[in-house]
Amino acid sequence: MKQRALLIMLAWSMLLGCRRTSSSETPDAGTPREAVRDVVDAGLPVPAPAPSAKRPQTREEILAANAAAEKARQEWINEIPAGFDWKNISFAPYVSKRCGSGPAGYDPKDDRCGFGLDIPTFLRKSREQGEGGSRDFGAAGVALFVSASPYFEPIDKDWCFKARSATIYKRYDTWCWQSGRDKDSIFWRKDKLGADGNHYIVQIEYPAAHKTDMDPVVTRISATWHQPLTDADKATLVDNYDDVANSDK
């Protein structure tokens, strides 16, 4: 009996000691726990936590996000630069000494590849870096895409797929080109499987109303597009892939 009484007294003393210790501690002002307790004590509803940004997950959310991204892209492409003149289009060389190097992505030490071509100076270069050496350009309704990415054996039979709107389509063992019209725009594209193990692409889309103005532009791009870069090219050409002088701000 005495032993039981002693145990009860010991439990009460420990409980009172814990209460005194907790009441003597000063809580940090503004902590979430104290803020919520103050609100509850005042009889107010506890505010719900702010919603955090999340990636689209449902089909509707994904479609809405894709539509928003495409709308922004079209606005960027259709913007007309100040002083732009269809009759006076100048060019500048564009060189990329990079490309994808397999599943691990781009390796800055891998100089096996690269490409170059002359690009109209009115086109702005996107800041987003794509896979390997890919890059988008756009302005005045003209969209240009260039890319270099590795291909693997065995080669996919659809490595050069034919677009629905293609009216001209020529395919050979290691390269192909196609052209066509979709509503009010014309597209032209070339693909090449390089001996260096990379799939090179150049594609341009432009308003059909300016076909006469763009014909010499497409001819110039096609004539100057060379890939992969030779050793002489790598030694003399300047890689301006990351040059943001003519990038969208």
LINMOSUL-V368866 format. One record per residue. RES is the residue in three letters. SS is DSSP state (A for helix, B for strand, O for the rest). OMEGA is omega in degrees with one decimal (NA if undefined). Layout:
res = {RES | RES}
ss = {SS | SS}
omega = {OMEGA | OMEGA}
This chain:
res = {MET | LYS | GLN | ARG | ALA | LEU | LEU | ILE | MET | LEU | ALA | TRP | SER | MET | LEU | LEU | GLY | CYS | ARG | ARG | THR | SER | SER | SER | GLU | THR | PRO | ASP | ALA | GLY | THR | PRO | ARG | GLU | ALA | VAL | ARG | ASP | VAL | VAL | ASP | ALA | GLY | LEU | PRO | VAL | PRO | ALA | PRO | ALA | PRO | SER | ALA | LYS | ARG | PRO | GLN | THR | ARG | GLU | GLU | ILE | LEU | ALA | ALA | ASN | ALA | ALA | ALA | GLU | LYS | ALA | ARG | GLN | GLU | TRP | ILE | ASN | GLU | ILE | PRO | ALA | GLY | PHE | ASP | TRP | LYS | ASN | ILE | SER | PHE | ALA | PRO | TYR | VAL | SER | LYS | ARG | CYS | GLY | SER | GLY | PRO | ALA | GLY | TYR | ASP | PRO | LYS | ASP | ASP | ARG | CYS | GLY | PHE | GLY | LEU | ASP | ILE | PRO | THR | PHE | LEU | ARG | LYS | SER | ARG | GLU | GLN | GLY | GLU | GLY | GLY | SER | ARG | ASP | PHE | GLY | ALA | ALA | GLY | VAL | ALA | LEU | PHE | VAL | SER | ALA | SER | PRO | TYR | PHE | GLU | PRO | ILE | ASP | LYS | ASP | TRP | CYS | PHE | LYS | ALA | ARG | SER | ALA | THR | ILE | TYR | LYS | ARG | TYR | ASP | THR | TRP | CYS | TRP | GLN | SER | GLY | ARG | ASP | LYS | ASP | SER | ILE | PHE | TRP | ARG | LYS | ASP | LYS | LEU | GLY | ALA | ASP | GLY | ASN | HIS | TYR | ILE | VAL | GLN | ILE | GLU | TYR | PRO | ALA | ALA | HIS | LYS | THR | ASP | MET | ASP | PRO | VAL | VAL | THR | ARG | ILE | SER | ALA | THR | TRP | HIS | GLN | PRO | LEU | THR | ASP | ALA | ASP | LYS | ALA | THR | LEU | VAL | ASP | ASN | TYR | ASP | ASP | VAL | ALA | ASN | SER | ASP | LYS}
ss = {O | A | A | A | A | A | A | A | A | A | A | A | A | A | A | A | A | A | A | A | A | A | A | A | O | O | O | O | O | O | O | A | A | A | A | A | A | A | A | A | A | O | O | O | O | O | O | O | O | O | O | O | O | O | O | O | O | O | A | A | A | A | A | A | A | A | A | A | A | A | A | A | A | A | A | A | A | A | O | O | O | O | O | O | O | O | O | O | O | O | B | B | B | B | B | B | O | O | O | O | O | O | O | O | O | O | O | O | O | O | O | O | O | O | B | B | B | B | B | B | O | O | O | B | B | O | O | O | O | O | O | O | O | O | B | B | B | B | B | O | O | B | B | B | B | B | B | B | B | B | O | O | O | O | O | O | O | O | O | O | O | O | O | O | O | B | B | B | B | B | B | O | O | O | B | B | B | B | B | B | B | B | O | O | B | B | B | B | B | B | B | B | B | O | O | O | O | B | B | B | B | B | B | B | B | B | B | A | A | A | A | A | A | A | A | A | A | A | A | A | A | A | A | A | O | B | B | O | O | O | A | A | A | A | A | A | O | O | O | O | O | O | O | O | O | O | B | O | O}
omega = {178.4 | -179.5 | 179.7 | 178.9 | 178.8 | 179.8 | 179.3 | 179.3 | 178.9 | 179.3 | 179.5 | -179.8 | 178.4 | -179.7 | 178.9 | 179.0 | 178.4 | -179.3 | -180.0 | -179.8 | -177.9 | -179.3 | 179.6 | 179.5 | 179.6 | -179.1 | 177.2 | -179.6 | 173.9 | 177.1 | -178.6 | -177.2 | -179.1 | -179.7 | 178.7 | -179.3 | 177.6 | -179.7 | -179.9 | 179.9 | -179.6 | 178.8 | -179.3 | 178.1 | 178.5 | -179.4 | 178.2 | 178.6 | -179.8 | -179.8 | 179.5 | -180.0 | 179.7 | 179.0 | 176.9 | -177.6 | -179.6 | 179.7 | -179.6 | 179.8 | 179.6 | 179.2 | 179.5 | 179.0 | 178.4 | 179.2 | 179.1 | 179.5 | 179.5 | 178.0 | 178.5 | 179.2 | -179.6 | 177.6 | 179.2 | -179.0 | -173.7 | 179.9 | -177.3 | -179.6 | 178.4 | 177.6 | -177.9 | 179.9 | 179.7 | -175.7 | -178.7 | -178.9 | 178.2 | -175.7 | 174.9 | -179.9 | 175.2 | -176.8 | 173.0 | 179.3 | -178.3 | 175.6 | 176.5 | -179.6 | 177.0 | -176.2 | -178.5 | 179.4 | -175.2 | 177.1 | -177.1 | 178.5 | -178.1 | -178.7 | -179.3 | -165.2 | -179.6 | -179.3 | 177.8 | 176.9 | 175.1 | -176.3 | 176.7 | -175.0 | 179.8 | 179.6 | 176.4 | -178.7 | 178.9 | 177.9 | -178.3 | 176.7 | 179.3 | 178.1 | 177.7 | -177.6 | -177.2 | 179.0 | 176.3 | 172.8 | 178.8 | 174.0 | 175.4 | 179.3 | 179.9 | 178.7 | -179.9 | 179.8 | 176.1 | -175.4 | 171.8 | -179.0 | -174.4 | 170.2 | -174.4 | 176.4 | -5.8 | -176.5 | 178.8 | -178.8 | 180.0 | -177.6 | 175.9 | -176.7 | 179.6 | 178.5 | -179.6 | -175.8 | -178.5 | 175.3 | 174.2 | -179.0 | 178.5 | -176.9 | 178.8 | -175.1 | -173.6 | 177.4 | 176.9 | 174.0 | -178.4 | -179.8 | 179.8 | -178.1 | 178.3 | -176.8 | -175.1 | -178.7 | 177.9 | 176.8 | 178.3 | -175.7 | 173.8 | 174.3 | 175.9 | 173.0 | -177.0 | 177.7 | 179.4 | 177.7 | -178.9 | 177.5 | -178.0 | -178.8 | 167.3 | -177.5 | 178.4 | 177.8 | -175.0 | -178.7 | 179.7 | 179.8 | -178.5 | -179.7 | -179.0 | 179.7 | -174.2 | 179.2 | 178.8 | 178.0 | 178.7 | 178.6 | -180.0 | 179.3 | -179.5 | -176.8 | -175.8 | -179.6 | 179.4 | -174.4 | -12.9 | 178.7 | 176.1 | 177.5 | 178.4 | 177.4 | -177.5 | -178.5 | -172.9 | -176.5 | 178.8 | 178.0 | 179.7 | 179.6 | -176.8 | 177.7 | -176.2 | -178.6 | -178.1 | -179.9 | 176.0 | -173.5 | NA}
